[in-house]
Amino acid sequence: MSEEIRRNANRISRENQSPIENERFREPKKARSETEIASEKIKQSAARIRRIEKYETVKRLRGEGISISEISRRLRMHRETVRHFLRCDEYPDVKPAFRKISPLVNYQDYLRQRWNEGCGNARELYREITKRGYVGSYHTLVRFLRVWRGDLPEEDRLRIRVHNFRMRSEREIKWWLLGTKSNLNKEKSRFLQLLQQRQPEIGEEVRLIEEFRKILKKGSEDDYENWREQVQQTTGNQELKNFAFRLGKEDQAIRGAITSDWSNGQTEGQVNRLKLIKRQMYGRASFEVLKARVLFADVE
């Protein structure tokens, strides 16, 4: 199973890309009409007049000996704003806000093209636009794409998350395959689904392993024999074949584990208890003390 996982897991994301249908794709803002621009200027001029009147009122009240706190309460202004007005000899005009141009402004068309082609991987897009001269940060691109990703249907968002999926170790993927499926989130479940679609042999091997578990719990000797024959005949996985071969060397013990109600659980439990008592004494007590604690622990 390790070879199949190593060979196929890294290829899943690229081979399952498809165009992203996004009707709400961000479009450039439309140019405003002359009427809208004129209306905006009138509003700005009226707001400036109101601010000048408030500035003059602050100066007048202060000249009358009114305290800064009282001016703040009367005009419903912050005290720091009142102090700022009093420090100025003339009305301080509001400076226009400085808006930094995004370094992505020259790459939006290319990002839109790649997005519609099905590439939602921020890392991959970052590498591509960097080769084209982009000098901004990776996180700037992530914030830019977050708006587009939020407008997508759930199915497309899930596919992009699979594409962005960080490759895990073979051991971890094996635990996903052999563990409880209900504990996996949508991303991991989708990953395993794509992995088994690409390599159907993995699904067959997982089925055989789960069947062996059931045989150990509630199976019979005939089920065990049939399982070994299936492994030797139907699977091409050498690891599973070697496992079945090694079971044959301990055939009597395996059959006993299947048919008998007894196990070495009691033995393992007593060994664990003995080690716990020994560690409680930090290994400094003699064998006689350890013997007394084990044998007479329940004696009052």
Secondary structure by P-SEA (a helix, b strand, c coil): caaaaaaccccccccccccccccccccccccccaaaaaaaaaaaaaaaaaaaaaaaaaaaaaaacccaaaaaaaacccaaaaaaaaacccccccccbbbbcccccccaaaaaaaaaaccccaaaaaaaaaaacccccaaaaaaaaaaaaaaccaaaaaaaaaaacccccaaaaaaaaacccccccaaaaaaaaaaaaacaaaaaaaaaaaaaaaaaccccaaaaaaaaaaaacccccaaaaaaaaaaaaaaaaaaaaacccccaaaaaaaaaaaaaaaaaacccccaaaaaaaaaccccc
